Amino acid sequence: MKSLKFKNYKNKNLFREALEYAAIGNRGVQLALQESQRKGIPTVFGIMDKIFYRMPDGTITTKSPFKKRKK
């Protein structure tokens, strides 16, 4: 992790740990997205309360590519 200058936080170690956990989580998400792309699975993301689907060919749509599940 690169060196950061910390402002006057009451608990600098807690803040540092939070940054480390966020970095670990972000890396996990990136790996999952790469694996989904490699397997040809569309990825789902949201922007301003709208759901989008990134297809394996790179196109982005609002129409779900997934089959509806029976209840």
N, C-alpha and C positions, 0 to 999 in steps of 0.2 A: 504494500500500500504506500502511495506516495506521501511525503511529509506535508502536513497541513499546519497552518498557524491557527491556534484556537483562541477564540475571544475569551472573555472573562466568564466562562461557564462555571457554575458552582462545582460540578463534578466532571472534570475533563475526561477521566477514564470512562465514565458512563457514555459520554458523547462519542469518544473514540470507538468504544465497543459497538455503539449503534451504527456508526459509519461502516465498520467492518461487517456487521450483519447485513446491512443494506448492499454492500458490495458482493457478498456471498449470494444473496438472493438475486441480485441483478445478473450475476454470472449464471446461476441456475436457470433463469428465464431464458437467457440467450442460448444456452445449450439445448433447452427444450424446443425453442423455435427452430434451431438448426436441425434437430432430429426430426421434427415434424415436416420440415421442408424436404429433407432427404427421403423420408418415407412417403411423400406425396400427400400429406394430410394438411388440409387448409387450417390456417391459424385464425383465431378470433380475437378481435380487439375492439375497444369502444372509444369513441371521441364524442364528447358533449352529449351523452345519453343516446347515441346512435351506435348500433352494432354493425361492424364491418367484418368481412371475411377476405383474407389474403389467400388466393388460390395458389396451387403449386407452380403455375406458370407465371406468377407475379401480378396477375390482375387482382383488383380489389372491387368487391361488390357488396351490396347490402342484402342480397338474396342468399339465404342459407343454402349451402350445398349439401347439408346433412338431411337424411331421411327423417320423416316424422316418426316418433315412437308411438306404438300403440299402448293405450292405457290398460 
